[in-house]
Amino acid sequence: MSDTAYHLAIDMGASGGRHILGHSVNGALELEEVHRFVNAPIKQGNALLWDIERLFVEIVAGIRKCAALGKVPASIGIDTWGVDYVLLDKQGREIMPAYSYRDSRTAPFINTTIPFEELYAITGIAKNSFNTVYQLLADRAAGRLDNAAGMLLLPEYFSQRLTGNMSAENHEYTESSTTGLLDATKRDWAWSIIDRLELPARLFQPIRMSPYAIGDLSAAIQAEVGFNASVVMVASHDTASAVSVAPEDALYISSGTWSLLGIQGEPILTEAACKAAYTNEGAANGKIRFLRNIMGLWMIQSVRHELGDQYSFAELESLAKQSALVATPAIIDVNHDCFLSPASMMTAIASECVRVGARKPETPGDFAHCVYASLAECYRQAIADLECITGKTYPSISVIGGGSKDRYLNALTEQSTGKTVRAGPAEATAIGNLMAQIKISE
């Protein structure tokens, strides 16, 4: 085994996950991908669910590969997307299934007994059907909370499961901030909202700022992977880890399955922010990520899959440049609900183009160009709103995450916004995850 001090970032997105080993060389962080896997919701009847068991098998498989490489990490940190969770009974057993945020069961519950403007003034979270608060209200109506003694948000669940301790003394701040149930100013649970919505207080443990260790790998996991390591709660919402490597005063787009566009600072809970659908989520430094959720590359991922995965993303980018729509772009609202989980993304795009009077895409390149151009226009609108709300002008955009490698989208974004795009790092989430682990080890 190597004497090098390794740390392992497990970065799980809604479309795939990766295990990234990191270690310091002459003060610089070197990364090595050791495992990659695909993720997507599974359809069961009318429900969209996460295959929790398969995901955990992939987590352990990637950890085991580290030992096979002779590169044993001293610590492991997991980040995932926001809002989703696993319910636990009194014995710490999972109450399945674990729903995907794209499931439609929340639709009847998004208008609560508390006016949304009042919710926003406390939580600062935009009104999205996938927010944890609406999922919990759906679960309560279905009786799923009756036997629930606890709730673990997904990165907490997977981390606790690695330790064998299926209970949590704390909830990690950045992931908890996505629930729509956290007081954005106090950085604590909004107990008045929880009480008025009649959600069980037992589900909500004290909030804790990351990073912090929660325990070692369980004996069973140690036997399976061949070593022990400390499990660390990092900034476990993937965007929080990613944004932690962006300049604090910069306008950023964390580009992946979702595009998260915003700034870091203090909560902005104004009426203008509420109307512009801006949201206030936790940052790794205890501050706030003031941002707008934009549908992101989920749309091009879905188009690619619908085309039988016969084109790489680079090939779709090249085809987009050659599309007839370059001269007359078809612009649609990428945040329309019809794109959240359509049976056919290409049909949804074509139908929306017809509805708004835009030229209907026909070729793979047309569909790709429509998505890219529409994303760039959505970025322009979001930045205009942000600058109006804050009274500040931002001359450049830091595009971080996997989508930063899409040079054509970056070029369209520059063209649409009139701002300089600074691309990278593509591995921002893993870097932020690893830096948190290194911080706690020092």
N, C-alpha and C positions, 0 to 999 in steps of 0.2 A: 504494500500500500504506500501511496505517496505521503510525504510530510507536508505537502502544500495544504494550506487552510482553505478548503472548499466550502461553498454554501450553495444550496439548491433552491432555485425559484421555480415553483410550479404555477404556471400562468394559464388559467383556464378561462377560455372565452366561450360564448354561446355557440360558436361554430367550430371550435377546436381547442386543444390544449397542448402545452409544450413544457418540457423539463429543461431548464437552463442552469448549468453549473457555472459558477463564477468564482474567480480567485484573483487576488491582487498580484500584479507583476510590476515592480518599480513604481508603485503608486497608482498604476492604471488598472482598471477592472477588465479582465479578459473573460469572454463568454464562450460557452460550448453547449450546443444543443445535444441532448442525449436521448430524448424521446419526444415523439409527436403523435397525436391521435386526433381523430375527428369527433366532433360533437354536434348533435342536433336533437331537437325535441322528437319524441316518438308519439305516434298517434295511437290512442287506445279508446275506441268508440269515438265520441266527439271531443275527447280531452287531449290536450297536448302536455306531455309529461317529460321529466328528465329520467334517463336510465341511470339512476344513482349507483346501482351495483356495478354496472359496466364502467362508469367513471372512476369509481374507487379502485377497481381492478387496474385501470390504466395508471392511476396515481402510484400504486404500489409497484407496477411493472417498471415504471420509469425510475423509481427509487432503487429498485433492484439492479438496474443497468449501471448505476454509479459504482456499485461494488464490483461488477464484472469488468469495469474499466480501471479498477484500482484507484478510483477517485472518490473517496468517502467524504460526504459533506458533514461538517460539524453541526449544521443547522438546516432546517427546511422551512420554507414559508410558502403559503398558498394564497393566491388572489383569484377572484372570480368576478363575474358580472354582478350587478346589484339586485336587490328586491326579493329574490327567491329564497326559500327556506325549507327546513325539514321540521315537522312537529314531532315531539317525543312524549311518551307516556310516563307514568310515575316510575317505571322500571328502567327508563332510559332507552326504551325500544322505539324504533321509528314508527310513526303513524303514516303509512303510505297511502296514496302516491305522493310524490313531490312534483308539484305542478310547474310548468314553464310559464314565464311571464307573458308569453304569447297566447296562452289559453284565454278563451273568451268568457269564462265564468264570471268575471268581475263586472261585466257590462251593467247588470242591474244595480250595482252598489256604488257607482262612482259619484252619485249625488246623495250625500249623506245627510244626517239630521243637523249637521253643522254647516253653515254656509261656507262655500269654498274660499271666499275672500278672508274669512276668519281663520280657516286652516292655514292659508298661505301666510297670513300675518305672523303666525307662530312658527310654522315649520319651514316656510320658504320653498316648498316643493311644488313644482308644476303639476297640473292635473293630468296625469297619465293613467290610463286604465290598468297598467301593469303594476302600479305602486303597491307595495306590501300592504298598506292599510286597506286597500280594496280587496286584495287577496284574502286577508284575514276576515273581513266582513263576509266574503263569500263562504269561507270555511265555517264561520260561526253559524250562518244560515243553514249550512249542510250538516251541522252537528259535529264537525270534525274537531272543534275546540273543546268539546265536552270532556274528553279524556286526555286532553293535552296538558301535561305538566310543565312543558318547556318548549322553546323554539330556538333552533340554531340556524342562523343565516348560512348560506351554502359554504363560504370559506371557513366559517367556524365549525360547521358540521364535519367537513372533511378533515380539518386539523384535529378536532377533538377525537375523531374516529381513529386517527393515526396513533393517538396516545392511549386509546382504550377507555378514556374517561368521557362518557357520553352525557356530560353535564357541563355547564359553563358558569363560572362565577362572574363573568363579565361579558359584555358585548363590545366588539371592536368599533371604534368611533366612525371610521369612514364608511364601512358597510352599513352600519345602523342608520347613517344619515340618509340613505336612499329609501328608507321605509315610508316616509311621510308621517312619521310619528315622533320625530326628534325636534326639540326646540332648537332652532338654528342659532339663537343668541346665547342660550345657556349651555349648549352642547350636552344636553341631558334629555331624557324622555319627556315628552309633552304630556305629563300625567293628566292634565285637565281634559285633553282630547281623548286619551285612552279611556278615561272614566266615562266621559259622555258618550263615547261610541260603544261602551259596555264590552270592551275587550279585556280578557283576563290579565290582571296585573302580574300574575305569576310567570307570564311569558317573557317578561322584560327584566333582565338583569342589569346591574349598574354599567354605565358606559365607561370604557377605558381607552386612553390614547395609546396607540401603537408606537414603537414595537415593544412586545413583551412575550416572554416564554410561557408556554402553558404546560410543558412537560416533555418527557422523553418518549421515543417510540415505545409502544407496548411490547411486551415480551413476545407476543404472537407475531407482530410485524417485524421485530428484530430477527426472529427465527426465519422469517420469509425472505428478508432482504439481505441478511448477513452482517448487519452492523446496527449501532445505536446512533441517534442524533437528537438534538433538541428541536422541538417543534415551536416555531415562533409565529405569533400573530403580527404580521406586517400590516401596512395600510392595505387591507384585504379587498377593498373595492379596486378593481383593476385600473380604472381611470385615475384614482387617487395615487396609486403607485406610479403610473405613467407621468402624471402631471408633476410629481415631486422632482423630476429631473428637468423640467422646463424652467426658464427664468421666471422668478416670482412676479415680476412686473409686466410679463409678456401676455399678449393675446395668443391663445393656443387652440389648436384643433387636435384632439386625440382621435386619430382616424383608424377605425377598424370596422367591425360589424356595425357599430354605432359610430357616429361622429359627434364628439362632445366639444362644443365650441364655447370658450369663455375665458375668464381671468381668475386669479386668486386674490383673496383679501378678506373683508368682513362681510357679514350678511347684508343683502340688499332686499328689503321686504316691502318695497313701495308698490303702489297700485300699478305704476307703469311696468315694473318688473313682472308683476302678476299677469297683466294683460298680454305681455310679450312672451309669456310661457317660459320665462327664465326660472331656473331652479337653483337652490342653495344646498350643496352637498359638502361633506367634510373633506378637507385636504390633509395630507400626511403630516403637515406641520401644525395641525390644530386649527388652521384657518378654514376658510370657506372657498370652495370652487363654485363660483357664480357662472352658470353655464346654461346652454340650451341643448337638449337632446335632439339630434337630427338622425334620421333613419340610417344613414351611412352605407357602408359597402355590403350590407345585408342584401340590398337589392341586386347588385352585380353578382354576388355569390349565388343568389337564387337563380338568376338568369343563366349563369354558367352551369349550374347543376341541371337546370331544365333542358339545356342543350346537350346533356349527356356527358358533361365534363370533358368534351372533346377539344375545348380551347383552354389554353392557359390564360391566366389573368393578363400576362404580357401580350398574348395574341389578341385578346379582346380589346386591349388598349390600342393596339396597332390598327385593328379593324375600325375602332371608333374614329380614329384620325382620318380614315378613308371614307367615312359615311357621308351620304348625301345630306345628312342633317347638320354637317359642319357649317354649311352656308345658311341654313334656316333651322336653327336649333329648336327641338321640341322640348319645352320647359313645363314640368309638372311639379306639384307640391309633393316632395318626397316624404313629408310627414303625414300625409293623408292616411287615415286608418286602414284604407284598402290595401296598403302595402305591409301591414304588420304581420299577417300570416295568411296570404292568399293561397288558394289551391294552385293557381298558376300565376307566377309573378309577371310573365310576359303578357298574359291576357290582361292582368290588372293594369300594367303600364300602357298597353295599347288602348284599353277602354278609357283610361284617364286622359290620354292624349286626345281621343275623339271628343270627350266631354268638354275639355277646355278649348277645343278648336285648334289644337296643334297637329302638325303632320304626323300621321301614324307610322311608327317604325315598322320596318319589314325585315331587314337583315339582322344578323347578330351584331354587326357593327352599329346599326341604327339604335338597337336597344341599349348597347353599351354607351353610345354617345348621349342618348336621352338621359340616362342615369347620371353620367358624369356632369353634363351641362346643368342638369337640374340640381345636383348637389352644390355646384359652384354658385348658382343663383341663390340657393337657400343660405349658403354661407354669407353671401353679400347682404341679404336681408337681415340675417341674424346679427351681423356686425353693425349694421346701421342702427338696429334697435339697441344694441349694447352701448354704442357710443352716445346715443341719445339719453339712455338711462344714466350712464356714469358721467356724462359731460366731458369725456376724454376722447382723444383721437389716438388710434394705435397705427403706427406706420407699417408694421410688419406682423406676420403670423408665423408662429412656430408650429409646424405640422409634425406631430410625433406619432409613434406607433406604426404598425405594419402598413397602413395606408399611405404613409409618407413616401413609400417607394414608388407610388403611382405618379410618375412624372407628368403624364397628360392631365390628370386631375389637378395636380399642383399648378400646371400652366393655365388651365381654365380658371382656377381659383384666383390666380394673379390677375388674369384678364378681367374677371368679373368684379373683383373687389378693388382693384387698383393698388393693392398692397404687395409688398415683397414677401414671398413665401420662403421660409427657412425650413428645410426638410430634415427630419431626423432628431434624435435617433429612432430607428425602426424598432429597436428592442427596449423602448422606454419603460414599459411595464416591468419587464424582467430586471432591468437595472435598478428601478426604484425598489422593487421587492428585495433584491440582493443588498442594496445599500442599507436598508432597514435592518437586515440580519447582521451585517457587518457592524453596524452601530451598536447593537446590543451585545455583540461579542467583545467589543473593545473595553 
